[in-house]
Amino acid sequence: MYDDSMPAEGTAGDSEPRQYRHGFRNDYSEGAHPRLLQALAQASTQQNRGYGLDRHSRRAAELIRAHVCRDDVDVHLLVGGTQTNLVALAAFLRPHQAAIAAGSGHIATHETGAIEATGHKVLTVPTDDGKLTPAAIAPLLDGHGSEHMVQPRLVYVSDSTELGTIYTRAELQALSQYCRQRGLLLYLDGARIGSALTATGNDLTLADIATLTDAFYIGGTKNGALVGEALVIVDDALKADMRYLVKQRGAMLAKGMVLGTQFTALFEDGLFFELARHANLMAARLREGLARLGVGFLVDSPSNQIFPLLPAAVVERLEALYAFERWQALPDGRVAIRLVTSWATPQAAVDGFLADAQALAAIAAPAPRADATAAMEH
Ligand SMILES: Cc1ncc(COP(=O)(O)O)c(C=O)c1O
């Protein structure tokens, strides 16, 4: 399915274009799964209504409603994650209201102030593992009790989180219950929901998420689609005028069928979950292989993003062969790197990385094993 005879090309962040054995930088380096491209090619031979009113987008919405086991949710197909977050949050919040996110949350760290640019502050709370809890949110609410400050109104979580961790049903239930008690909306960013829902240890379903949140989105871009995120609005109070608001933000695609055909192909027969399982399987193979070498991890992440801790010298040598992100430098000289696998990651690339890591670790004399174990508890 994926042509690994061509070396991977370097991406933004490299000062010069370079050729790598493989890229583990993200899960959107490959285009789209062939079945989605075929569906798109076929739909392209027909005339389709514009702006998401076509038969493919309607079918995709039907399939998503079936998967969340609710026929009363609104589904809007949008192009990208930042766009979906900003369209949704700007629609859901009144001018004086703010969102709450983990300090590492995507809207707080990697969206160039997109939410703030819509007029809404993003209030952050520190977390160790990227996950929000009622206890973490409570002090922030207590500190925003008067009209001299913005009013926290929406809790933003992502599943999986920026650290590849996932929410259990009990954790999301606790958050949902707390939000309802405190008059807060709960919004879940599902850019990597496929990986989260198929990860080892997951006990959530799309139907649970629709019950526990007010709105969420299902990410296609990072799970085999060319582009596309499906915003699902559960709470009736949030549904009004959404098509106007989507259009006003420039987020309504004239050729909406590009999104509809892809989501239909993803949800018609389980391809969405199949692709996510593959990404997780490749990440697990990397994680287990590195653990066998005595490598520790910054965080215990069961999804398609892992954060091994490697001696700086090994990281430097691996960087000459593979593309990946440096995430965090540790005081003991090790560096946490982020390895991301995708729906298209070939097993041979994973095995090649492990073989190279083993060879380089031997040359560079890695940190002692006891150190690695201590770091895993970080
Ligand atoms: C959790 C999460 N939300 C949103 C986004 C933004 O998506 P996009 O790059 O399509 O705007 C990302 C991208 O990495 C993400 O990881």
The ligand as an SDF file (V2000), in Angstrom:
LIG
                    3D

 16 16  0  0  0  0  0  0  0  0999 V2000
   -4.8160   17.3890   18.8460 C   0  0  0  0  0  0  0  0  0  0  0  0
   -4.6750   18.2470   17.6200 C   0  0  0  0  0  0  0  0  0  0  0  0
   -5.6230   19.1400   17.3390 N   0  0  0  0  0  0  0  0  0  0  0  0
   -5.5430   19.9310   16.2610 C   0  0  0  0  0  0  0  0  0  0  0  0
   -4.4850   19.8440   15.3930 C   0  0  0  0  0  0  0  0  0  0  0  0
   -4.4000   20.8130   14.2410 C   0  0  0  0  0  0  0  0  0  0  0  0
   -4.6320   20.2370   13.0410 O   0  0  0  0  0  0  0  0  0  0  0  0
   -4.2300   21.0040   11.6790 P   0  0  0  0  0  0  0  0  0  0  0  0
   -2.7720   20.9400   11.5810 O   0  0  0  0  0  0  0  0  0  0  0  0
   -4.9880   20.2100   10.6580 O   0  0  0  0  0  0  0  0  0  0  0  0
   -4.7430   22.3990   11.7880 O   0  0  0  0  0  0  0  0  0  0  0  0
   -3.4630   18.9130   15.6270 C   0  0  0  0  0  0  0  0  0  0  0  0
   -2.3200   18.8170   14.6910 C   0  0  0  0  0  0  0  0  0  0  0  0
   -1.2860   18.2920   14.9520 O   0  0  0  0  0  0  0  0  0  0  0  0
   -3.5500   18.1030   16.7800 C   0  0  0  0  0  0  0  0  0  0  0  0
   -2.5780   17.2310   17.0910 O   0  0  0  0  0  0  0  0  0  0  0  0
  1  2  1  0
  2  3  1  0
  2 15  2  0
  3  4  2  0
  4  5  1  0
  5  6  1  0
  5 12  2  0
  6  7  1  0
  7  8  1  0
  8  9  2  0
  8 10  1  0
  8 11  1  0
 12 13  1  0
 12 15  1  0
 13 14  2  0
 15 16  1  0
M  END
$$$$
